[in-house]
């Protein structure tokens, strides 16, 4: 379960750790139901049913997501106390209830509450449990473990948008949220079966020490007062904010470009395929080179991606942009998650990763809100995306400066 044999073959690695890796992949897949790429599939129907403008819908989404980010700071720390099996089952049950709420809610005033529940249990806690478990359970093979477990994200991104856009041509959108609730509930017994031999977070912390900077484990309070954390914030928030914004406004983006929504989502498997390749390669590179060398570079493709999204006139152009987007998205599944363990140690990884998760969830709240308001103000998406491209360039520079300063103390632990 520790994954401490760095040179074992990939097939042997998968066979020896199949239950724990499958549990991670199951959780990351089921987190899709609280992710923006899935919720945004229903954006047009939600706005029509509740008579909302782009700005109003973006504001509601931002409000609910911001509240989820605040709660994540506390809730994420529960992974340092409870087993993934126990906590995961409770969270999946609450995710199912949130899906039911989306299916039956008749009031626009309650939409922020529904969004809060979906974002906290789906994007927030379900994915957080999976990532923290991989970072804690695996040491020398942490990169490979994260790459395999986070395949659930990619599978969800590949099949769910196109599937549910197609299903909405036959079924009413609310009924589909009822189906989603059933799927989330069905995941509970599967998770319990896969993790029947799981150990507690406390025992894992004692048996598999992975020290951070200066050869020690950092607490959440110490992390918050450390400069490196704040140099990472623009990158953490930016990718979540503007990656979310792209998927959030996918239907509107297709509309202003003169394409059908289905024709746009038909290219999402390209994004997923490249993302999986990038995820696997980044996981292998991570085990070999560590995060210090790789982190400052991994968001550079986003500079190119949003430049293309701003100027693309054809679907093939957007497909090229999705390729660059996927390079960063794939690497994002492994590098940042391993970064916290490598630089700050694993004893308090749940609490520290909860901070990062809260920043990302907050970013996903800010992105749709800002872009929605700007759309209502007459600033079109292509113009906004040019500004986003510049943002990622600056965020990458911040990471490079912060990590280069901190890696000198990291060497003490290695």
Rosetta blueprint (number, residue, H / E / L):
1 X L
2 X L
3 X L
4 X L
5 X L
6 X L
7 X L
8 X L
9 X L
10 X H
11 X H
12 X H
13 X H
14 X H
15 X H
16 X H
17 X L
18 X H
19 X H
20 X H
21 X H
22 X H
23 X H
24 X H
25 X H
26 X H
27 X H
28 X H
29 X H
30 X H
31 X H
32 X H
33 X H
34 X H
35 X L
36 X H
37 X H
38 X H
39 X H
40 X H
41 X H
42 X H
43 X H
44 X H
45 X H
46 X H
47 X H
48 X H
49 X H
50 X H
51 X L
52 X L
53 X L
54 X H
55 X H
56 X H
57 X H
58 X H
59 X H
60 X H
61 X H
62 X H
63 X H
64 X H
65 X H
66 X H
67 X H
68 X H
69 X H
70 X H
71 X H
72 X H
73 X H
74 X H
75 X H
76 X H
77 X H
78 X H
79 X H
80 X H
81 X L
82 X L
83 X L
84 X H
85 X H
86 X H
87 X H
88 X H
89 X H
90 X H
91 X H
92 X H
93 X H
94 X H
95 X H
96 X H
97 X H
98 X H
99 X H
100 X H
101 X H
102 X H
103 X H
104 X H
105 X L
106 X L
107 X L
108 X H
109 X H
110 X H
111 X H
112 X H
113 X H
114 X H
115 X H
116 X H
117 X H
118 X H
119 X H
120 X H
121 X H
122 X H
123 X H
124 X H
125 X H
126 X H
127 X H
128 X H
129 X H
130 X H
131 X H
132 X H
133 X H
134 X H
135 X H
136 X H
137 X H
138 X L
139 X L
140 X L
141 X L
142 X H
143 X H
144 X H
145 X H
146 X H
147 X H
148 X H
149 X H
150 X L
151 X H
152 X H
153 X H
154 X H
155 X H
156 X H
157 X H
158 X H
159 X H
160 X H
161 X H
162 X H
163 X H
164 X H
165 X H
166 X H
167 X H
168 X L
169 X L
170 X L
171 X L
172 X L
173 X H
174 X H
175 X H
176 X H
177 X H
178 X H
179 X H
180 X H
181 X H
182 X H
183 X H
184 X H
185 X H
186 X H
187 X H
188 X H
189 X H
190 X H
191 X H
192 X H
193 X H
194 X H
195 X L
196 X L
197 X L
198 X L
199 X L
200 X L
201 X H
202 X H
203 X H
204 X H
205 X H
206 X H
207 X H
208 X L
209 X L
210 X L
211 X L
212 X L
213 X H
214 X H
215 X H
216 X L
217 X L
218 X L
219 X L
220 X H
221 X H
222 X H
223 X H
224 X H
225 X L
226 X L
227 X H
228 X H
229 X H
230 X H
231 X H
232 X H
233 X H
234 X H
235 X H
236 X H
237 X H
238 X H
239 X H
240 X H
241 X H
242 X H
243 X H
244 X H
245 X H
246 X H
247 X H
248 X H
249 X L
250 X H
251 X H
252 X H
253 X H
254 X H
255 X H
256 X H
257 X H
258 X L
259 X L
260 X L
261 X H
262 X H
263 X H
264 X H
265 X H
266 X L
267 X L
268 X H
269 X H
270 X H
271 X H
272 X H
273 X H
274 X H
275 X H
276 X H
277 X H
278 X H
279 X H
280 X H
281 X H
282 X H
283 X H
284 X H
285 X H
286 X H
287 X H
288 X H
289 X H
290 X L
291 X H
292 X H
293 X H
294 X H
295 X H
296 X H
297 X H
298 X L
299 X L
300 X H
301 X H
302 X H
303 X H
304 X H
305 X H
306 X H
307 X H
308 X H
309 X H
310 X H
311 X H
312 X L
313 X L
314 X L
315 X H
316 X H
317 X H
318 X H
319 X H
320 X H
321 X H
322 X H
323 X H
324 X H
325 X H
326 X H
327 X H
328 X H
329 X H
330 X H
331 X H
332 X H
333 X L
334 X L
335 X H
336 X H
337 X H
338 X H
339 X H
340 X H
341 X H
342 X H
343 X H
344 X H
345 X L
346 X L
347 X L
348 X L
349 X H
350 X H
351 X H
352 X H
353 X H
354 X H
355 X H
356 X H
357 X H
358 X H
359 X H
360 X H
361 X H
362 X H
363 X H
364 X H
365 X H
366 X H
367 X H
368 X H
369 X H
370 X H
371 X H
372 X H
373 X H
374 X H
375 X H
376 X H
377 X L
378 X L
379 X L
380 X L
381 X H
382 X H
383 X H
384 X H
385 X H
386 X H
387 X H
388 X H
389 X H
390 X H
391 X H
392 X H
393 X H
394 X H
395 X H
396 X H
397 X H
398 X H
399 X H
400 X H
401 X H
402 X H
403 X H
404 X H
405 X H
406 X H
407 X H
408 X H
409 X H
410 X H
411 X H
412 X H
413 X H
414 X L
